[in-house]
């Protein structure tokens, strides 16, 4: 299906993007095939892909290095200050330091070392680390293992299994912290939780030993000091991810039906042939968003006016139909929903006219 394009590591962020927009056949096909939207933009359409701003990238990398460097001492301090690890729970292992580098052998070694450390915890071995930094786990999708690298895993000595920790460089502003940023972090962590559960299941243990709680570490405002934001439930994010991946076999069948014989994802025309589900939030996680928005605009889909407009104009189905209802052109309302929308649009038009005329 990749048409000769080499597989890439989709990673936790790529998989959480699928959970954000499960109705997008185009995105699901690309990710399940072992590609990313950025890879498709660059290798198939030969365009520059979306990139994080240099400032944001530098901030993110620097903050993560601060927490995970020096043996994870800053991260350990944050846990001690919250009372989540005791003064004696100081066992830290950096998987990255055990097998540095980006060679295939180094990556495989990091996977095996991560699984060995997880097995220590499952066996109740007191040598099991309290913090595992930079773990790497395989996540099985349609019989293919996709490697997932996480920031860290954490567990006290008394806990039977690890939970996923996520490090984000945006500032902790308490109740004013952007909810969409927090949800994205939870979805990313849910990918790691699912990989943990698959590992536990392969060891013939109950997958639910890996709880649906995640630890989120943010940056204290105006500084580089870490702040453990919360131990958060990621139940809904985990459930949406499981649903998305559970449909993967059917997705592959759908893609085969949509593409002609011999069609592959290396052909721009085949990518364009796959249905998309453009949403305003797509620009936050998918490099194909501009192309999908252009298709939505050409089709007159109300979503190009924003999520609220898409919801309010849903009965019309298109912007042109909504304009016809407003102006009384074309065919009359075909159902009660269209009639209600027509009345609402005309009422809104009268209000606008009064405002315009002073």
C-alpha positions as a Markdown table, in Angstrom:
| # | Residue | x | y | z |
|---|---|---|---|---|
| 1 | Unk | 0.0 | 0.0 | 0.0 |
| 2 | Unk | 3.0 | 2.4 | 0.6 |
| 3 | Unk | 4.0 | 1.9 | -3.0 |
| 4 | Unk | 7.7 | 1.6 | -2.2 |
| 5 | Unk | 7.8 | 4.5 | 0.3 |
| 6 | Unk | 9.8 | 3.3 | 3.4 |
| 7 | Unk | 7.9 | 2.9 | 6.6 |
| 8 | Unk | 8.5 | 5.6 | 9.2 |
| 9 | Unk | 8.0 | 5.6 | 13.0 |
| 10 | Unk | 4.5 | 7.1 | 13.4 |
| 11 | Unk | 5.1 | 7.5 | 17.2 |
| 12 | Unk | 2.7 | 8.4 | 20.0 |
| 13 | Unk | 1.9 | 11.8 | 18.5 |
| 14 | Unk | 1.0 | 10.3 | 15.1 |
| 15 | Unk | -1.3 | 7.8 | 16.6 |
| 16 | Unk | -3.0 | 10.2 | 18.9 |
| 17 | Unk | -3.7 | 12.3 | 15.8 |
| 18 | Unk | -5.8 | 9.5 | 14.5 |
| 19 | Unk | -7.8 | 9.4 | 17.7 |
| 20 | Unk | -8.5 | 13.2 | 17.3 |
| 21 | Unk | -10.2 | 12.6 | 13.9 |
| 22 | Unk | -11.4 | 9.0 | 13.7 |
| 23 | Unk | -13.8 | 9.8 | 10.8 |
| 24 | Unk | -11.0 | 10.8 | 8.5 |
| 25 | Unk | -10.3 | 7.8 | 6.2 |
| 26 | Unk | -7.3 | 9.6 | 4.6 |
| 27 | Unk | -5.5 | 10.1 | 7.9 |
| 28 | Unk | -6.3 | 6.6 | 9.2 |
| 29 | Unk | -5.0 | 4.9 | 5.9 |
| 30 | Unk | -1.8 | 6.9 | 6.0 |
| 31 | Unk | -1.0 | 6.1 | 9.6 |
| 32 | Unk | -2.0 | 2.5 | 9.5 |
| 33 | Unk | 0.2 | 2.0 | 6.4 |
| 34 | Unk | 3.2 | 3.2 | 8.4 |
| 35 | Unk | 3.4 | 6.8 | 7.1 |
| 36 | Unk | 2.7 | 10.3 | 8.5 |
| 37 | Unk | 0.9 | 13.2 | 6.9 |
| 38 | Unk | 4.3 | 15.2 | 7.0 |
| 39 | Unk | 6.0 | 12.3 | 5.1 |
| 40 | Unk | 3.2 | 12.2 | 2.5 |
| 41 | Unk | 3.4 | 16.0 | 2.0 |
| 42 | Unk | 7.2 | 15.9 | 1.5 |
| 43 | Unk | 7.6 | 12.6 | -0.4 |
| 44 | Unk | 4.4 | 12.3 | -2.3 |
| 45 | Unk | 3.4 | 15.9 | -3.0 |
| 46 | Unk | 7.0 | 17.2 | -2.8 |
| 47 | Unk | 6.0 | 20.2 | -0.7 |
| 48 | Unk | 7.4 | 21.5 | 2.5 |
| 49 | Unk | 5.6 | 19.9 | 5.5 |
| 50 | Unk | 4.4 | 21.7 | 8.6 |
| 51 | Unk | 7.1 | 22.2 | 11.1 |
| 52 | Unk | 7.0 | 23.3 | 14.7 |
| 53 | Unk | 8.4 | 26.8 | 15.1 |
| 54 | Unk | 12.1 | 26.9 | 16.0 |
| 55 | Unk | 11.4 | 28.7 | 19.2 |
| 56 | Unk | 8.7 | 26.2 | 20.3 |
| 57 | Unk | 10.9 | 23.2 | 19.3 |
| 58 | Unk | 13.9 | 24.6 | 21.2 |
| 59 | Unk | 11.8 | 25.3 | 24.3 |
| 60 | Unk | 10.3 | 21.8 | 24.2 |
| 61 | Unk | 13.6 | 20.0 | 23.7 |
| 62 | Unk | 15.4 | 22.1 | 26.4 |
| 63 | Unk | 12.7 | 21.5 | 29.0 |
| 64 | Unk | 12.6 | 17.8 | 28.4 |
| 65 | Unk | 16.4 | 17.6 | 28.5 |
| 66 | Unk | 16.3 | 19.5 | 31.8 |
| 67 | Unk | 14.0 | 16.9 | 33.4 |
| 68 | Unk | 15.5 | 13.8 | 31.9 |
| 69 | Unk | 19.1 | 14.8 | 32.0 |
| 70 | Unk | 21.4 | 14.2 | 35.0 |
| 71 | Unk | 19.8 | 10.9 | 35.8 |
| 72 | Unk | 16.4 | 12.4 | 36.0 |
| 73 | Unk | 17.1 | 14.3 | 39.2 |
| 74 | Unk | 14.8 | 17.2 | 38.4 |
| 75 | Unk | 12.0 | 14.8 | 37.6 |
| 76 | Unk | 12.6 | 12.9 | 40.8 |
| 77 | Unk | 12.5 | 16.1 | 42.8 |
| 78 | Unk | 9.1 | 17.0 | 41.4 |
| 79 | Unk | 7.7 | 13.7 | 42.5 |
| 80 | Unk | 9.2 | 14.0 | 46.0 |
| 81 | Unk | 7.7 | 17.4 | 46.4 |
| 82 | Unk | 4.3 | 16.0 | 45.6 |
| 83 | Unk | 4.8 | 13.1 | 48.0 |
| 84 | Unk | 4.3 | 10.6 | 45.1 |
| 85 | Unk | 7.7 | 8.9 | 45.6 |
| 86 | Unk | 9.3 | 8.5 | 49.0 |
| 87 | Unk | 12.9 | 9.4 | 50.0 |
| 88 | Unk | 13.9 | 5.7 | 49.5 |
| 89 | Unk | 12.2 | 5.3 | 46.1 |
| 90 | Unk | 15.1 | 6.6 | 44.0 |
| 91 | Unk | 15.7 | 3.9 | 41.4 |
| 92 | Unk | 16.0 | 5.5 | 38.0 |
| 93 | Unk | 17.0 | 3.9 | 34.7 |
| 94 | Unk | 17.6 | 5.7 | 31.4 |
| 95 | Unk | 16.9 | 3.4 | 28.5 |
| 96 | Unk | 18.4 | 5.9 | 26.1 |
| 97 | Unk | 21.7 | 5.8 | 28.0 |
| 98 | Unk | 21.7 | 2.0 | 27.9 |
| 99 | Unk | 21.5 | 2.0 | 24.1 |
| 100 | Unk | 22.2 | 5.5 | 22.6 |
| 101 | Unk | 22.0 | 6.3 | 18.9 |
| 102 | Unk | 19.5 | 5.9 | 16.1 |
| 103 | Unk | 20.7 | 2.7 | 14.5 |
| 104 | Unk | 18.3 | -0.2 | 14.1 |
| 105 | Unk | 20.4 | -2.2 | 16.6 |
| 106 | Unk | 20.2 | 0.6 | 19.2 |
| 107 | Unk | 16.4 | 1.0 | 18.7 |
| 108 | Unk | 15.9 | -2.8 | 19.1 |
| 109 | Unk | 18.1 | -2.8 | 22.2 |
| 110 | Unk | 16.0 | 0.0 | 23.8 |
| 111 | Unk | 12.9 | -2.0 | 23.1 |
| 112 | Unk | 14.3 | -5.2 | 24.7 |
| 113 | Unk | 15.6 | -3.3 | 27.7 |
| 114 | Unk | 12.3 | -1.5 | 28.3 |
| 115 | Unk | 10.5 | -4.9 | 28.2 |
| 116 | Unk | 13.0 | -6.4 | 30.6 |
| 117 | Unk | 12.4 | -3.5 | 33.1 |
| 118 | Unk | 8.6 | -3.9 | 32.8 |
| 119 | Unk | 9.0 | -7.6 | 33.5 |
| 120 | Unk | 10.9 | -6.9 | 36.7 |
| 121 | Unk | 7.9 | -4.8 | 37.9 |
| 122 | Unk | 5.4 | -7.5 | 36.9 |
| 123 | Unk | 7.4 | -10.1 | 38.8 |
| 124 | Unk | 7.4 | -7.9 | 41.9 |
| 125 | Unk | 11.2 | -7.6 | 41.8 |
| 126 | Unk | 12.4 | -4.9 | 44.2 |
| 127 | Unk | 15.1 | -3.9 | 41.7 |
| 128 | Unk | 12.4 | -2.5 | 39.3 |
| 129 | Unk | 13.0 | 1.2 | 38.7 |
| 130 | Unk | 10.7 | 3.8 | 40.1 |
| 131 | Unk | 11.4 | 6.0 | 37.0 |
| 132 | Unk | 12.1 | 4.6 | 33.5 |
| 133 | Unk | 13.4 | 7.4 | 31.3 |
| 134 | Unk | 12.9 | 7.3 | 27.5 |
| 135 | Unk | 11.3 | 3.9 | 27.3 |
| 136 | Unk | 10.5 | 2.3 | 23.9 |
| 137 | Unk | 7.6 | -0.1 | 23.4 |
| 138 | Unk | 6.0 | -1.8 | 20.4 |
| 139 | Unk | 2.4 | -1.2 | 19.7 |
| 140 | Unk | 0.7 | -3.8 | 17.6 |
| 141 | Unk | -1.7 | -2.6 | 14.9 |
| 142 | Unk | -3.1 | -5.0 | 12.3 |
| 143 | Unk | -0.4 | -7.5 | 13.1 |
| 144 | Unk | 2.4 | -4.9 | 12.6 |
| 145 | Unk | 4.4 | -3.5 | 15.5 |
| 146 | Unk | 4.8 | 0.2 | 15.6 |
| 147 | Unk | 7.5 | 1.4 | 18.0 |
| 148 | Unk | 6.4 | 4.1 | 20.5 |
| 149 | Unk | 9.0 | 6.2 | 22.5 |
| 150 | Unk | 7.7 | 7.8 | 25.6 |
| 151 | Unk | 9.2 | 10.5 | 27.9 |
| 152 | Unk | 9.0 | 8.3 | 31.0 |
| 153 | Unk | 7.2 | 5.6 | 33.1 |
| 154 | Unk | 6.7 | 5.9 | 36.8 |
| 155 | Unk | 5.7 | 3.6 | 39.7 |
| 156 | Unk | 6.2 | 3.4 | 43.4 |
| 157 | Unk | 7.6 | 0.3 | 44.9 |
| 158 | Unk | 4.2 | -0.8 | 46.0 |
| 159 | Unk | 2.4 | -0.3 | 42.7 |
| 160 | Unk | 2.0 | -3.4 | 40.5 |
| 161 | Unk | 2.6 | -1.7 | 37.2 |
| 162 | Unk | 3.8 | 1.5 | 35.6 |
| 163 | Unk | 1.8 | 4.5 | 34.4 |
| 164 | Unk | 2.8 | 6.9 | 31.6 |
| 165 | Unk | 4.3 | 10.3 | 32.2 |
| 166 | Unk | 4.2 | 13.1 | 29.7 |
| 167 | Unk | 6.4 | 16.2 | 29.7 |
| 168 | Unk | 5.1 | 19.4 | 28.0 |
| 169 | Unk | 6.8 | 22.7 | 27.8 |
| 170 | Unk | 3.6 | 24.9 | 27.9 |
| 171 | Unk | 3.1 | 26.8 | 31.2 |
| 172 | Unk | 1.0 | 25.4 | 34.0 |
| 173 | Unk | -1.7 | 28.1 | 34.5 |
| 174 | Unk | -3.9 | 26.0 | 36.7 |
| 175 | Unk | -7.5 | 26.2 | 35.6 |
| 176 | Unk | -6.6 | 28.6 | 32.8 |
| 177 | Unk | -4.3 | 26.1 | 31.1 |
| 178 | Unk | -5.5 | 25.4 | 27.6 |
| 179 | Unk | -7.9 | 22.4 | 27.7 |
| 180 | Unk | -7.1 | 21.3 | 24.2 |
| 181 | Unk | -3.3 | 21.1 | 25.0 |
| 182 | Unk | -4.1 | 19.0 | 28.1 |
| 183 | Unk | -6.4 | 16.7 | 26.1 |
| 184 | Unk | -3.7 | 16.2 | 23.4 |
| 185 | Unk | -1.2 | 15.3 | 26.1 |
| 186 | Unk | -3.7 | 12.8 | 27.5 |
| 187 | Unk | -4.3 | 11.2 | 24.1 |
| 188 | Unk | -0.5 | 10.9 | 23.5 |
| 189 | Unk | -0.1 | 9.2 | 26.9 |
| 190 | Unk | -3.0 | 6.9 | 26.1 |
| 191 | Unk | -0.9 | 5.5 | 23.2 |
| 192 | Unk | 1.7 | 4.6 | 25.8 |
| 193 | Unk | -0.8 | 3.1 | 28.1 |
| 194 | Unk | -2.2 | 0.9 | 25.3 |
| 195 | Unk | 1.3 | -0.3 | 24.5 |
| 196 | Unk | 1.8 | -1.1 | 28.2 |
| 197 | Unk | -1.4 | -3.1 | 28.3 |
| 198 | Unk | -0.4 | -5.1 | 25.2 |
| 199 | Unk | 2.9 | -5.9 | 26.8 |
| 200 | Unk | 1.2 | -7.0 | 30.0 |
| 201 | Unk | -1.3 | -9.1 | 28.0 |
| 202 | Unk | 1.6 | -10.9 | 26.2 |
| 203 | Unk | 2.8 | -11.9 | 29.7 |
| 204 | Unk | -0.6 | -13.5 | 30.4 |
| 205 | Unk | -1.4 | -10.9 | 33.0 |
| 206 | Unk | -4.5 | -8.6 | 33.3 |
| 207 | Unk | -3.9 | -5.6 | 30.9 |
| 208 | Unk | -5.9 | -3.3 | 33.3 |
| 209 | Unk | -2.9 | -3.5 | 35.6 |
| 210 | Unk | -1.8 | -0.5 | 33.6 |
| 211 | Unk | -4.3 | 2.1 | 34.8 |
| 212 | Unk | -5.8 | 4.8 | 32.7 |
| 213 | Unk | -4.1 | 7.5 | 34.8 |
| 214 | Unk | -1.3 | 9.6 | 33.4 |
| 215 | Unk | 1.2 | 12.0 | 35.0 |
| 216 | Unk | 1.5 | 15.4 | 33.3 |
| 217 | Unk | 4.5 | 17.6 | 34.0 |
| 218 | Unk | 4.4 | 21.2 | 32.8 |
| 219 | Unk | 6.6 | 24.2 | 33.1 |
| 220 | Unk | 6.2 | 26.7 | 36.0 |
| 221 | Unk | 5.2 | 30.1 | 34.5 |
| 222 | Unk | 8.2 | 32.3 | 33.9 |
| 223 | Unk | 10.8 | 29.6 | 34.6 |
| 224 | Unk | 12.2 | 26.2 | 33.5 |
| 225 | Unk | 11.2 | 24.6 | 36.8 |
| 226 | Unk | 9.0 | 21.5 | 36.4 |
| 227 | Unk | 5.6 | 21.3 | 38.0 |
| 228 | Unk | 3.6 | 18.1 | 38.2 |
| 229 | Unk | 0.3 | 19.3 | 36.9 |
| 230 | Unk | -1.8 | 16.4 | 37.9 |
| 231 | Unk | -2.4 | 12.7 | 37.9 |
| 232 | Unk | -5.2 | 12.7 | 35.3 |
| 233 | Unk | -7.7 | 10.1 | 34.2 |
| 234 | Unk | -7.3 | 9.4 | 30.4 |
| 235 | Unk | -10.2 | 7.0 | 30.3 |
| 236 | Unk | -12.1 | 8.7 | 27.4 |
| 237 | Unk | -8.8 | 9.2 | 25.4 |
| 238 | Unk | -7.8 | 5.6 | 25.9 |
| 239 | Unk | -11.3 | 4.4 | 24.8 |
| 240 | Unk | -11.3 | 6.6 | 21.7 |
| 241 | Unk | -7.8 | 5.3 | 20.8 |
| 242 | Unk | -8.9 | 1.7 | 21.3 |
| 243 | Unk | -11.9 | 2.2 | 19.1 |
| 244 | Unk | -9.8 | 3.8 | 16.4 |
| 245 | Unk | -7.3 | 1.0 | 16.3 |
| 246 | Unk | -10.0 | -1.7 | 16.5 |
| 247 | Unk | -11.4 | -0.5 | 13.2 |
| 248 | Unk | -7.9 | -0.7 | 11.5 |
| 249 | Unk | -8.6 | -4.1 | 9.6 |
| 250 | Unk | -11.8 | -2.7 | 8.2 |
| 251 | Unk | -10.0 | 0.5 | 7.3 |
| 252 | Unk | -7.5 | -1.4 | 5.2 |
| 253 | Unk | -10.4 | -3.2 | 3.4 |
| 254 | Unk | -12.1 | 0.2 | 2.8 |
| 255 | Unk | -8.9 | 1.7 | 1.4 |
| 256 | Unk | -8.5 | -1.3 | -1.0 |
| 257 | Unk | -12.0 | -0.8 | -2.2 |
| 258 | Unk | -11.5 | 2.9 | -2.7 |
| 259 | Unk | -8.3 | 2.6 | -4.7 |
| 260 | Unk | -8.1 | 1.1 | -8.2 |
| 261 | Unk | -6.0 | -2.1 | -8.8 |
| 262 | Unk | -2.4 | -1.2 | -8.3 |
| 263 | Unk | -3.1 | 2.1 | -6.7 |
| 264 | Unk | -0.8 | 3.0 | -3.8 |
| 265 | Unk | -0.3 | 5.9 | -1.3 |
| 266 | Unk | 2.8 | 6.9 | -3.2 |
| 267 | Unk | 0.6 | 8.4 | -5.9 |
| 268 | Unk | -0.8 | 11.9 | -5.2 |
| 269 | Unk | -4.0 | 11.1 | -7.1 |
| 270 | Unk | -4.6 | 8.1 | -4.8 |
| 271 | Unk | -4.2 | 10.2 | -1.7 |
| 272 | Unk | -6.7 | 12.8 | -3.1 |
| 273 | Unk | -9.1 | 9.9 | -3.8 |
| 274 | Unk | -9.3 | 9.0 | -0.1 |
| 275 | Unk | -12.2 | 10.8 | 1.7 |
| 276 | Unk | -11.1 | 13.3 | 4.4 |
| 277 | Unk | -12.9 | 14.8 | 7.3 |
| 278 | Unk | -11.6 | 18.3 | 7.6 |
| 279 | Unk | -12.1 | 20.0 | 11.0 |
| 280 | Unk | -10.8 | 23.3 | 12.3 |
| 281 | Unk | -8.5 | 21.5 | 14.7 |
| 282 | Unk | -6.8 | 19.5 | 11.9 |
| 283 | Unk | -4.1 | 22.2 | 11.6 |
| 284 | Unk | -2.9 | 21.3 | 15.1 |
| 285 | Unk | -1.8 | 17.8 | 14.2 |
| 286 | Unk | -2.0 | 17.0 | 10.5 |
| 287 | Unk | 0.3 | 18.4 | 7.7 |
| 288 | Unk | -2.4 | 17.7 | 5.1 |
| 289 | Unk | -4.9 | 20.2 | 6.6 |
| 290 | Unk | -4.5 | 22.8 | 3.9 |
| 291 | Unk | -5.2 | 20.4 | 1.2 |
| 292 | Unk | -8.3 | 19.0 | 3.0 |
| 293 | Unk | -9.5 | 22.5 | 3.7 |
| 294 | Unk | -9.2 | 23.4 | 0.0 |
| 295 | Unk | -11.4 | 20.4 | -0.8 |
| 296 | Unk | -13.9 | 21.4 | 1.9 |
| 297 | Unk | -14.0 | 25.0 | 0.4 |
| 298 | Unk | -14.5 | 23.7 | -3.1 |
| 299 | Unk | -17.4 | 21.6 | -1.9 |
| 300 | Unk | -18.9 | 24.5 | 0.0 |
| 301 | Unk | -18.8 | 22.6 | 3.3 |
| 302 | Unk | -19.8 | 24.9 | 6.3 |
| 303 | Unk | -16.9 | 23.7 | 8.3 |
| 304 | Unk | -14.7 | 26.2 | 6.5 |
| 305 | Unk | -16.6 | 28.9 | 8.4 |
| 306 | Unk | -15.7 | 27.3 | 11.7 |
| 307 | Unk | -17.1 | 24.6 | 14.0 |
| 308 | Unk | -20.0 | 26.7 | 15.2 |
| 309 | Unk | -21.1 | 27.5 | 11.7 |
| 310 | Unk | -20.8 | 23.8 | 10.7 |
| 311 | Unk | -23.1 | 22.8 | 13.6 |
| 312 | Unk | -25.7 | 25.5 | 12.9 |
| 313 | Unk | -25.7 | 25.0 | 9.1 |
| 314 | Unk | -25.7 | 21.2 | 9.3 |
| 315 | Unk | -29.3 | 20.9 | 8.1 |
| 316 | Unk | -28.4 | 22.6 | 4.8 |
| 317 | Unk | -25.3 | 20.5 | 4.1 |
| 318 | Unk | -23.5 | 23.2 | 2.2 |
| 319 | Unk | -23.0 | 26.9 | 2.2 |
| 320 | Unk | -24.7 | 27.4 | -1.1 |
| 321 | Unk | -27.8 | 25.6 | 0.1 |
| 322 | Unk | -27.8 | 27.7 | 3.3 |
| 323 | Unk | -27.6 | 30.9 | 1.2 |
| 324 | Unk | -30.5 | 29.7 | -1.0 |
| 325 | Unk | -32.7 | 29.1 | 2.1 |
| 326 | Unk | -31.8 | 32.5 | 3.4 |
| 327 | Unk | -32.6 | 34.3 | 0.2 |
| 328 | Unk | -35.6 | 32.1 | -0.8 |
| 329 | Unk | -33.9 | 30.9 | -4.0 |
| 330 | Unk | -33.9 | 27.4 | -5.4 |
| 331 | Unk | -36.0 | 24.6 | -4.1 |
| 332 | Unk | -38.1 | 25.1 | -1.0 |
| 333 | Unk | -37.2 | 23.4 | 2.4 |
| 334 | Unk | -37.2 | 19.6 | 2.0 |
| 335 | Unk | -37.8 | 18.8 | 5.6 |
| 336 | Unk | -38.5 | 20.3 | 9.0 |
| 337 | Unk | -34.8 | 20.8 | 9.8 |
| 338 | Unk | -34.3 | 22.9 | 6.7 |
| 339 | Unk | -37.5 | 24.9 | 7.4 |
| 340 | Unk | -36.3 | 25.7 | 10.9 |
| 341 | Unk | -32.9 | 26.7 | 9.6 |
| 342 | Unk | -34.5 | 29.0 | 6.9 |
| 343 | Unk | -36.5 | 30.8 | 9.6 |
| 344 | Unk | -33.4 | 31.2 | 11.8 |
| 345 | Unk | -31.3 | 32.5 | 8.9 |
| 346 | Unk | -34.0 | 35.0 | 7.9 |
| 347 | Unk | -34.4 | 36.2 | 11.5 |
| 348 | Unk | -30.6 | 36.7 | 11.7 |
| 349 | Unk | -30.7 | 38.6 | 8.4 |
| 350 | Unk | -33.3 | 41.0 | 9.7 |
| 351 | Unk | -31.2 | 41.7 | 12.8 |
| 352 | Unk | -28.2 | 42.4 | 10.6 |
| 353 | Unk | -30.2 | 44.7 | 8.4 |
| 354 | Unk | -31.4 | 46.7 | 11.4 |
| 355 | Unk | -27.8 | 47.0 | 12.7 |
| 356 | Unk | -26.5 | 48.0 | 9.2 |
| 357 | Unk | -29.2 | 50.7 | 8.9 |
| 358 | Unk | -28.5 | 52.2 | 12.3 |
